[in-house]
Amino acid sequence: MTRSFDVILCDVGLPDGDGRETCERLRSAGASQDACMIAVTGRTDLRGDDFPSFDGYLHKPITWPALRHALETWDKAGLDFQKPAPAVGDGP
């Protein structure tokens, strides 16, 4: 079973790899290629050009207003961020 996601937050400083490579693999896999992919980093020297495969980026620590702004800015699926998401297992 292949799962697809609407939004993916990916830390670029993963302990066993690079989040940029993970993003590229997810995009090429097809299931989540249209997902809103946002890079998360603790490094303040990185900017948008450092994340070409991502739709955007956030610096840690992430605040809810920053996350919501990022989702509304880079959302491709037209998600409604005013409504709570269904709980896991509540889907069709």
SERO-4910 file (N, C-alpha, C, O; in steps of 0.05 Angstrom, whole numbers):
BEGIN
 pado doro    nc1    nc2    nc3   cac1   cac2   cac3    cc1    cc2    cc3    oc1    oc2    oc3
  Met    A     17    -24      0      0      0      0     18     25      0     36     27     17
  Thr    A     13     43    -18     28     68    -20     11     90     -7    -13     92    -12
  Arg    A     25    105     10     11    127     23     21    153     11     45    155      4
  Ser    A      4    172      8     13    199      0      6    218     22    -12    213     38
  Phe    A     19    240     22     16    261     43     11    288     30     20    293      8
  Asp    A     -4    305     45     -9    332     35     14    351     43     21    369     28
  Val    A     25    346     67     46    363     77     68    345     89     62    326    103
  Ile    A     93    352     84    116    338     95    135    359    106    145    376     91
  Leu    A    141    357    132    162    373    144    186    355    147    185    333    158
  Cys    A    209    364    136    233    347    136    257    362    147    264    383    136
  Asp    A    268    352    169    292    364    180    315    359    161    320    336    152
  Val    A    330    380    154    352    376    135    377    365    148    395    356    134
  Gly    A    378    366    175    402    356    189    396    330    202    399    327    226
  Leu    A    389    310    186    383    283    197    408    270    206    429    273    193
  Pro    A    407    254    227    431    241    237    444    220    218    468    216    219
  Asp    A    427    208    201    438    187    183    435    194    154    435    177    137
  Gly    A    432    220    148    429    228    120    422    257    118    422    272    138
  Asp    A    417    265     94    411    293     87    381    295     80    372    281     63
  Gly    A    367    313     93    339    317     88    333    325     60    311    320     49
  Arg    A    352    338     47    348    346     19    347    322      1    331    321    -17
  Glu    A    363    302      7    363    277     -8    336    262     -3    325    250    -21
  Thr    A    328    262     22    302    249     29    279    262     13    262    248      3
  Cys    A    279    288     12    258    303     -3    258    295    -32    237    290    -44
  Glu    A    282    294    -44    284    287    -72    274    258    -77    261    253    -97
  Arg    A    280    240    -58    271    212    -61    241    211    -59    228    196    -74
  Leu    A    229    226    -40    200    226    -37    187    237    -62    166    226    -72
  Arg    A    198    258    -73    186    270    -97    188    251   -121    169    248   -136
  Ser    A    210    237   -124    213    219   -146    197    194   -143    191    180   -163
  Ala    A    190    186   -118    175    162   -114    146    165   -125    133    145   -131
  Gly    A    137    189   -127    111    193   -140     87    197   -122     70    214   -127
  Ala    A     86    182   -100     62    182    -83     58    210    -70     35    218    -67
  Ser    A     79    223    -63     76    249    -50     89    272    -66     98    292    -54
  Gln    A     92    268    -92    106    288   -108     92    315   -108    105    335   -112
  Asp    A     66    316   -103     51    341   -102     48    352    -73     35    372    -69
  Ala    A     60    338    -54     58    347    -26     73    374    -22     92    380    -36
  Cys    A     63    389     -3     77    413      5    100    404     23     96    395     45
  Met    A    125    407     13    148    397     28    163    422     39    173    439     24
  Ile    A    166    422     65    179    445     79    203    435     94    201    417    110
  Ala    A    226    447     88    251    440    102    250    453    130    240    475    133
  Val    A    261    439    149    264    449    176    294    448    183    307    428    180
  Thr    A    304    470    193    332    471    200    338    489    224    324    508    230
  Gly    A    358    481    239    368    497    261    390    516    253    398    533    269
  Arg    A    399    513    228    421    530    218    409    556    208    393    556    189
  Thr    A    418    578    219    408    604    210    422    615    186    414    635    175
  Asp    A    443    602    177    458    611    153    446    600    127    455    608    105
  Leu    A    426    582    129    414    571    105    389    587     97    374    597    114
  Arg    A    385    590     71    363    605     60    349    589     38    357    566     33
  Gly    A    329    600     26    313    586      6    328    573    -16    321    551    -25
  Asp    A    349    586    -26    365    575    -48    379    549    -40    387    533    -57
  Asp    A    382    544    -14    395    520     -4    376    496     -4    385    474      1
  Phe    A    351    501    -11    331    480    -10    315    478    -36    291    482    -36
  Pro    A    328    473    -59    314    474    -84    292    454    -88    273    459   -103
  Ser    A    293    431    -74    272    411    -77    248    416    -60    227    404    -63
  Phe    A    251    434    -40    229    440    -22    213    464    -32    222    480    -48
  Asp    A    188    465    -21    171    488    -28    178    512    -10    172    535    -18
  Gly    A    190    507     12    198    529     30    214    518     53    220    494     54
  Tyr    A    220    535     72    236    526     95    229    542    120    218    564    119
  Leu    A    234    530    143    229    542    169    254    538    186    267    517    185
  His    A    260    558    202    282    555    222    271    547    248    249    555    256
  Lys    A    286    530    263    278    521    290    284    543    309    303    559    304
  Pro    A    271    545    331    246    530    338    223    541    322    220    565    316
  Ile    A    205    522    314    182    530    297    159    538    315    153    525    335
  Thr    A    148    561    309    124    571    323    100    564    306    102    562    282
  Trp    A     77    563    319     52    557    304     47    579    284     39    573    261
  Pro    A     50    605    290     45    626    269     64    622    245     55    626    222
  Ala    A     89    616    250    107    612    227    100    587    211    101    588    186
  Leu    A     92    566    224     84    542    210     59    547    194     57    539    170
  Arg    A     39    560    206     14    565    192     19    583    168      8    578    146
  His    A     36    603    171     42    621    148     55    605    126     49    609    102
  Ala    A     74    588    133     88    571    113     68    553     98     69    551     74
  Leu    A     50    541    113     31    523    100     12    538     82      6    529     60
  Glu    A      3    561     90    -15    577     74      0    588     49    -13    592     28
  Thr    A     26    594     52     41    605     30     48    584      9     46    589    -15
  Trp    A     56    560     18     66    540     -1     47    518     -7     54    499    -21
  Asp    A     23    519      4      4    498      0     -4    495    -29    -11    515    -42
  Lys    A     -2    471    -40    -10    465    -68    -37    453    -70    -50    454    -91
  Ala    A    -47    441    -48    -71    425    -49    -96    441    -41   -118    431    -42
  Gly    A    -93    466    -33   -115    482    -24   -127    472      2   -151    472      6
  Leu    A   -110    464     20   -120    453     46   -132    476     63   -124    499     61
  Asp    A   -151    469     79   -163    488     98   -151    485    125   -156    466    139
  Phe    A   -133    503    132   -119    502    157   -135    512    181   -125    512    204
  Gln    A   -160    520    176   -177    529    198   -190    505    211   -197    506    235
  Lys    A   -195    483    195   -208    459    206   -187    441    218   -165    438    207
  Pro    A   -194    427    240   -175    407    251   -174    383    232   -193    376    219
  Ala    A   -151    372    230   -147    348    214   -160    324    226   -163    323    251
  Pro    A   -170    305    210   -181    281    222   -160    265    237   -137    265    229
  Ala    A   -169    251    257   -150    234    272   -141    211    255   -156    203    237
  Val    A   -118    201    261   -108    178    246   -128    155    248   -137    148    270
  Gly    A   -134    143    226   -153    121    226   -182    130    220   -199    113    217
  Asp    A   -187    157    219   -213    166    214   -219    171    184   -241    180    177
  Gly    A   -199    165    168   -202    170    139   -221    150    126   -231    132    139
  Pro    A   -225    154     99   -244    136     85   -234    107     84   -248     90     72
***
